[in-house]
Amino acid sequence: MSESEHGRLSQNEVYDLLSNPRRRFVISYLREHGRPIELTALAREVAAWENQVPAEELTDQQEKRVYVSLYQTHIPKLRNAGIVDYDPDSGEIELTGTVGQLERYLPEEEREEPPWQALYIGTAAVGGLFYLLTVVDAPLFAGVPDAVAGVVVVGAFLAVTVAQYVYTRFVTNGREMTLVERRRR
């Protein structure tokens, strides 16, 4: 009898459950949406993710292949581990409280990430313009020494870099994007 039948998943069971990308996507999708979903709709989402196309562009064969795999292999495995409940009559799947045992192995729920690239590009554009205006002694900037302008530009980049480090280190705790988040990008 496995530990999951006693209500507690062993580390090996957790690793086995999360070793397959389809199961990880199913868990991530259900965690993100927080409500039951029909197996056919879930298979469609998984197929769209795997094929990197919108769900509307999937072929019947792509959907069917994923549906059969979920129905015969992945959902039963997740159900036996107590991670999901599957009602064969309605075809609905939903997460159980047991998914909490996987939390430390899964990325956090979706959180809006600051647009770091845009911040760096903006800092470069504004900093470059500021430095250029001081070098050519433009009105209002003629009194600013070139060295001070350089320090201000470097300081702006340092401020953005420190902000990104603090955000990544302390706000997100270095979390990875969920599979559902990656699909959206």
C-alpha positions in Angstrom: 0.0 0.0 0.0 1.5 3.4 -1.0 1.7 6.3 1.3 -0.8 8.2 -0.9 -3.5 5.7 0.1 -2.9 6.8 3.7 -3.3 10.4 2.7 0.3 11.4 2.6 2.4 11.4 -0.7 6.0 10.3 -0.5 8.7 12.3 -2.2 9.1 9.6 -4.8 5.3 9.7 -5.5 5.4 13.4 -5.9 8.4 13.3 -8.3 6.7 10.5 -10.2 3.5 12.5 -10.5 5.3 15.6 -11.6 7.7 13.8 -14.0 5.3 14.1 -16.9 4.7 17.5 -18.5 1.0 16.7 -19.2 0.3 16.0 -15.6 2.2 19.2 -14.5 0.1 21.2 -17.0 -3.1 19.7 -15.8 -2.3 20.5 -12.2 -1.1 24.0 -13.1 -4.2 24.6 -15.2 -6.6 23.4 -12.4 -4.7 25.4 -9.8 -4.9 28.6 -11.9 -8.6 28.3 -12.7 -9.8 26.9 -9.4 -12.9 25.2 -10.7 -13.9 21.9 -12.2 -13.4 21.4 -15.9 -14.7 18.7 -18.3 -12.1 16.3 -19.6 -12.8 17.2 -23.2 -12.1 20.9 -22.5 -9.0 20.0 -20.4 -7.7 17.8 -23.2 -8.2 20.7 -25.6 -6.2 23.1 -23.4 -3.4 20.6 -23.0 -3.3 19.9 -26.7 -3.2 23.7 -27.5 -0.3 24.1 -25.0 1.7 21.1 -26.4 1.2 22.2 -30.0 1.7 25.9 -29.2 -1.4 26.9 -31.1 -4.7 28.5 -30.1 -7.3 25.9 -29.2 -9.4 26.8 -32.2 -6.5 25.8 -34.6 -6.2 22.2 -33.2 -7.0 19.2 -35.4 -9.3 16.5 -34.2 -6.4 14.1 -34.2 -4.3 16.4 -31.9 -7.2 16.7 -29.4 -8.1 13.0 -29.5 -4.5 11.9 -28.9 -4.3 14.1 -25.8 -7.8 13.1 -24.6 -7.0 9.4 -24.8 -3.7 9.9 -23.0 -5.4 11.9 -20.2 -8.4 9.5 -19.9 -6.3 6.3 -19.9 -3.1 7.3 -18.1 -2.8 10.7 -16.5 -6.1 11.4 -14.9 -6.3 7.9 -13.3 -2.7 8.4 -12.0 -3.6 11.7 -10.5 -6.9 10.3 -9.1 -5.2 7.3 -7.5 -2.8 9.7 -5.8 -5.7 11.7 -4.5 -4.7 14.9 -6.4 -7.9 15.1 -8.5 -11.5 14.0 -8.3 -12.9 12.7 -11.6 -16.6 12.1 -12.1 -17.0 9.8 -15.1 -20.7 10.6 -15.4 -20.2 14.4 -15.8 -16.7 14.1 -17.1 -15.6 16.8 -14.7 -12.2 17.0 -13.1 -11.2 19.1 -10.1 -8.3 19.3 -7.7 -8.6 18.0 -4.1 -7.0 19.3 -1.0 -4.2 16.8 -1.5 -2.7 19.0 -4.1 -1.4 21.1 -1.2 1.3 18.4 -0.7 2.7 19.4 -4.1 2.9 23.1 -3.3 6.6 23.2 -2.5 7.4 21.5 -5.8 5.2 23.7 -8.0 5.6 27.4 -9.0 3.4 29.9 -7.3 0.2 31.1 -8.8 0.3 33.7 -11.5 1.6 37.1 -10.5 1.9 40.0 -12.8 5.6 40.6 -13.5 6.9 44.1 -13.9 8.0 44.9 -17.5 11.8 44.8 -16.8 12.8 45.0 -20.4 10.7 48.1 -20.9 12.2 49.7 -17.7 15.7 49.1 -19.0 15.0 50.4 -22.4 13.3 53.5 -20.9 16.2 54.1 -18.6 18.6 53.8 -21.5 16.5 56.2 -23.7 16.0 58.8 -21.0 19.5 58.5 -19.6 21.0 58.7 -23.1 19.0 61.8 -23.9 19.9 63.4 -20.6 23.6 62.7 -21.2 23.5 64.0 -24.7 21.8 67.2 -23.7 24.4 67.8 -21.0 27.3 67.1 -23.5 26.0 69.5 -26.1 25.2 72.2 -23.4 21.5 72.4 -24.3 19.6 75.1 -22.4 18.7 74.0 -18.9 21.4 71.3 -19.1 24.5 73.5 -19.7 25.2 73.8 -16.0 25.4 70.1 -15.4 28.9 68.7 -15.6 29.4 65.7 -18.0 30.7 63.6 -15.1 27.6 64.3 -13.0 25.4 63.4 -15.9 27.3 60.1 -16.3 26.9 59.3 -12.6 23.2 60.0 -12.8 22.7 57.7 -15.8 24.7 54.9 -14.1 22.8 55.5 -10.9 19.5 55.1 -12.8 20.6 51.8 -14.2 21.8 50.7 -10.8 18.4 51.7 -9.3 16.5 49.6 -11.9 18.9 46.6 -11.4 18.5 46.7 -7.6 14.7 47.0 -8.0 14.7 43.9 -10.2 17.0 42.0 -7.8 14.9 42.8 -4.8 11.6 42.0 -6.6 13.0 38.6 -7.9 14.7 37.7 -4.6 12.1 38.8 -2.0 8.8 39.4 -3.8 8.7 36.3 -6.1 11.2 34.3 -4.1 12.8 33.3 -7.4 9.6 31.5 -8.5 9.3 30.0 -12.0 6.4 30.7 -14.3 3.7 28.1 -14.3 3.1 26.1 -17.5 -0.1 28.0 -18.1 1.8 31.3 -17.8 4.4 30.1 -20.3 1.7 29.2 -22.8 0.3 32.7 -22.7 3.7 34.3 -23.6 
